[in-house]
Amino acid sequence: MSHTRDHGHGHRPEWPFGNEVGRSGSWLRGRAAPQLAAGLPVLPVVVVVGIVIVDAVGGAGMICLPVLVVGPALAAATNGPRGVLLVGLLAAALGVALARDDLPGRELSALLVALLAVTLASCLASALRRRRERVLAAVRSVAEAAQQALLAPVPETVGPFQVAVRYSAAAAEARIGGDLYALVPTPYGVRLIVGDVRGKGLPAVGTAALVLGVFREAAYDEPDLLAVVGRIERSLARNLGTDDFVTAVVAGYPRPGELEVVNCGHGPPLRVSPSGEVDAVHPAHPAPPLGLRALSGEAPRLQRLSLADGDQLLLYTDGVTEARDHAREFYPLADGLARHVSDDPARTLTGLHNELLAHVGGRLHDDAALLLLRKEPVPQAAPCAQAAPCA
């Protein structure tokens, strides 16, 4: 079925696109439509067709023809070289259809050459963009592997604890930053560390790797938790610069119901009772961050806390407590924890993390780590049946 009526030479048909454009539309339906459905540049094609419609309705002719270069230029930002080339060819075909009979051939040729040049340049830009995307994907895969090696996944249950972790790097593409955490079962009970390296980038990642390596080794070797902290301090003193340091909380659970904590310039952990009451565990004797003991002359001290069945302990980095909203207000971590606390640490941290992201508007500007422990209640022994006396 034809959509045009021939009114003679030099007259524009009633259907806006003319016979040549109609044939181009048939080509689009027969060849391009399946390809567009497969993911080729739909938006650039819509833009090109829109320009044709504006020209056909308004009779712009020569004025709209140069605007067709928008099609391949837009395709370069969203599609590969093949899609750019298809859009450029479509724009050229429709440009010929748009040209009036009285348009000088030299001007038409110049415009088509310009359209071809833009299409080729856009193909090159698209190819370079695709190459950068492949390089970025490779870098991100390496970063993910590095994160798995440095921040090893923490099991949901470690010893008598249910455990959950949430970590967000400020550089989302890097997937890793200067915050650190580790939780390991040892012959001396479960031991853990949560810390924050001063600075950002690769130097901070290198320092975090050093601290975690020393901690994992010392946690198995040293019966005394203060000796574990001392080994980390000595290693940092040999390897860090004078202005570098690491704030950290190192904790251990050597005996049932008792938690040992060494706080080295870090934010106080938050303890949650089974009733949901939240209180901060401030150090009785504040100690300097790791790496600065030689400057201050103060040694860290051990703090013992009671940790009953059902109690929870949240450790975090300053990327959480220093997160600000649009009004420059800090995120109220203790209040948020009280709102979202539950018997499932993973669910608690999910609600807390989502609220934190909403507070900052969707993106953190510093690395942030959250580690939540819950002391599982010891199951009560079933009462002995009268018919079966206890052994």
N, C-alpha and C positions, 0 to 999 in steps of 0.2 A: 504494500500500500504506500503510495507516494504522499508526502506531506507538503509538496510544493506545487505552485502553479506558475507556468512560464508566462511572463508578461512581455516578452520580447527583449531585444538586446538593450542593455544599459539600464533596465528597470530592476529594482530590488524586489524579490518575490515577497508574497504575503507571509510565508513561514520565515521566521527571523534569520535562519542560518543559511538559506540558499541550498541549491542542489549539492554543491561540493561539501558543505558542512553536513548535510543530511547523509551523504555517503560516508563522511568521517564518523558520524554517529553510528551508522551501521557497522563500520569497522570496529568501533569501540565495543558495541554489543557482541560482535562475533569473536573478537580476538582479545581485546584488553580487559573486558569485564571479568572473565575467569582469573586473569592474572592479578587484577586489582583485588579480587576477593581473596587471593592467596597472600596478600600483604604488600602489594606494590603501592606506589604513592597516591592514595586516594585524595588527600587534602590538596596537593598541588594540582591534580587533575580538576578538582572542583574549582580551584582558583582560576585556572586557564579557561574553563568553560564559562565561569562567571564573567570574565573579561569579554568573551565572545558575545555573551548575551547582552551585556551593556552596550557593546558596539553595535550589535544588530538592532537593538531597540532605539538607541539614540542616534545612529547613523554617524558615529565618530570617525570610522574609517581609518585614516592614517594616524590619528591621534592615539588610538588604543593599541595599535600594532606593537609599538615598542614596549608596552607594559607586559606583554607576554613573557618577557624574560624573567618575571617574578616566578613563574612556574618552575623552571629548572633550578633557580637559585634556592627556592624553598625546599625542593626535593633533596638538594644536597645536604640540608640540615637534618633530614629525617630518614633518608633512604640511601641505598647503595648506588654505585655507578650505573647499573642496569636500569633502575627506576628513574634516575636522572635523565638518561638517554631517551627513554620512552616518553617522558614528559616533554623533553626538548623537541623530539620529532612530532609529537602531537601539537605542540605550540606552533611549529613551523607549518604544519599542514593547515591548521586553522588560520594562521596568518595569511597564507595564500588565499584561503577562502574569503577572508575579510577584505582583502585588497580590492579596491574598485577598479573598474576597467580603465578609468582615466589616470590611474596612478602610474607615474613614469617607472619603467622597468629598472632604471639605475637605482632609484630610491628603494624600491622593493628589494632589490638584490642586496643593497647595503644593509637594510634592516634584517634580512635573513642571515647575512654573514655575521652580524652582531649577535643575533639569537644563537647561531651555531657556536660562536666564540664563548658566549656565556654558558652554554650547555657543556662544552668541553671543559671549561674552567670549573664548573660545578661538579663534573664527573671526577676531576682530579681532587677537589676539596672533599668530596664524599669518600673517595678511596683513602685519603689521608686520615679522615675521621674514623673510618672503619679500622684502620691500622692502629690508631691510638686507642680505640676501644679494646682491641685484642691485647695490646700491651697492658692496659689498665686491668683487664680481667686476669692476665697472668700475674700481675703484681698483687692483686687482691687475693689470688689463690695462695701465693707465697705468704702473704700476711696472715691468712687464715691458718696455714700450716705452722707459722711461727707462734701464733696465739695458742694453738693446741699444744705446742711444745712448752711454751713459757707458762701459760695459765691452763694447766691441765684440768679437764672437766672434773668436777667434784661429785661424787656419788650422792644419791638422795639420802642414804643412810650411812653414817660413819660412826662405828662404836655405838654408844647409847644415844646418838643425836640424829634427828632429822635435819637435813641441810638443804639450803637453797642459795643460789648465787645469781646476781644480775650484774653485768658489766657493760658499760657503754663508753667507747672511745670518742673523744671530741672530734677527731678526724675520722669520720665514718668510713672513708675509703681505706684507711690504714687498718682498721679493725683492732688496733692495739695501741696502748699508750703507756704512761708512766705509773698507773695504779697497779697494785699487785695484791694477790691473795693466794693462799695455799692452806690446805687442811689435810693432815696426814695422821694415820694411826701409827703409834710407836710403842716400843716396849714400856714406855713411861706414861702411857695414856694418849689420848687424842691431843694433838697440838696444832695450832693454827697461827697464821699471821695475815694481817691486812695492813697495807702501807701505801704511801704516796710519795713518789720521787719528785724532788724539786726540779722544775723545768719540764720541757716537752720534747717531742721528736725522738730521733734515734738515740741520742745520749741518755735520755730518760729510760728508754726501753732497755738499753744495755745495763744500766744500773739496776733496774727491776730484775733482770735476768740474774745478775750477780747476787742480789739479796735472796732471791728464791732458791738459787743453787746452794748457797751456804746454809740457808734455813733447813732445806730438806735433808741435807747431810748431817747438820748438827742436831736436828730434832731426834734422829735415831741414835746418835752417839752420846749425848750429854744427859745425864740423869737430872741435872738441875736446869730449870728453865732460864735462870739468869746466865748460866754458862752458854746457852744457845744464843742469847742476846749478845753476850760478850764476843762470841766468834763472828757474828755479823758485824759488830762494831769494828773489830780488828781488820776484817777484810775490807770494809769501806774506808778505813783510815789509810790503807795501802793504795787504794785505787781511785778514790774520789778527789776532786779538786777542793780547794779551801772553802769555796762558797757553796759546795754541793752537800746535800743531806737528804735523809729519808725519814719521814714521820711514820710511825708504825705502832700497832698494838700486837703483842705476841702473847698468846694465851695457851694454857694447858689444862687438861682435866685428869690429874693424877689419881684421884680417889673419888669414889662415889659421893656426890653431893658437894664437892669442893672444886672451885675453879681458880686457877692461878692466872694473874694478869700482870703484864709489864707494859706500861704505857710510855712510849718515847715520843713525846710531843705531838701525839695524835688526838683526834676528837674522841671524847669519852664514849665507850659503848653504851647502848641502851638495853636495859634489862626489862623484860615484860613478865609480869606475874601471871599465873593461870586466870586470874580475874580480869586481866587486861590492863592493869596499872603499869605505866611506863615511868622508869626513873633512870637518870644518867649515872653511870659508874665513873665518877671523877677520881683521878688518881690521888691517893693520900699524900704522896711525895712526887710531885711532877719531875720528870726527867727530860733532858734535852733530846732532840731528834738524833737518830743514828748518824754517826759521822761527825758530830760536834762535841763529843764527850771531852776531847782533848782541850777544847777552847773553854768549856764551862767548868771542867773539873768535877762535875756531879755525876755520880753513878746511878743507874736506875735501880728501883727497889721492887720487890715482889709484893703484890697485893692479892690477898685471898678473899674470895667471895663464896657465898653459899649459892648453890644452883639446885633447886629442888625439882622434882618431877613436874613436868608441864611448864617450867620456866623457859623463857626464850631470851636469846642474846643477839642483838643486831650490831654488827661492825660495818663501818662505812668509810668513805674517803670524803675529802672536802669538796669534791665536785658535786656532792649531794647537798650538803649544808650551805654551800655558797652559791647555789643556783638561784638566780634572781628572775622575777617576772618583769613585765613591762613597767611597773612602778618601782623597780629596783628593790623589791622586798625579797628577803631570803626565804627559801623554802622551809617551812616549819616541820622538820623531820619527826620530832617526837609526837606532834599532833597527828601527822599523817600516819605514823605507825599505829597509834591508838585507834584510828578510824578503820584501818585495814587488817588489823591483827586477827589471826584465825589459828586453828590447830594444824593447818597445812602451810608450812613455810613458803612453798612455791607460790601458792595463791596469795599469800600476804605480800610477797615481793612483787608479784605481777601488778596488784592494785597500787602498791607504793610507787613502782616505776612508772606506771601510766599516769599517775597523778603528778609525779615529778616532771614528766615531759609536758603535760598540760600546763604546769606552772610556768615553764620557761618558753612556752609557745612552740613546742615541737622539736627543738634541737638544743642539746647541751653544748655549752661552750668550754667545758673542761671534762676530763676523764672522770667517770663516776663508777664506783664499785659498791655493792651491797652484799653482805654475807650474813645469813640468818641461821642460827642454831636453835633447835627446840629439843629440850631434854625429854625423851620419851618416857612416859610413866612405866614403871615396872609392873608387868601383869601379875595380878594376885593369884595365888594358888587356889585351886578349887577346893572347897571343903570336902573332907572325907565322908563318903557314904557310910551309913551304919552297917550295911551288909558287907562292905569291903573296908576293913580297918586299914589305917595308914601304915605303911611300912616303917 
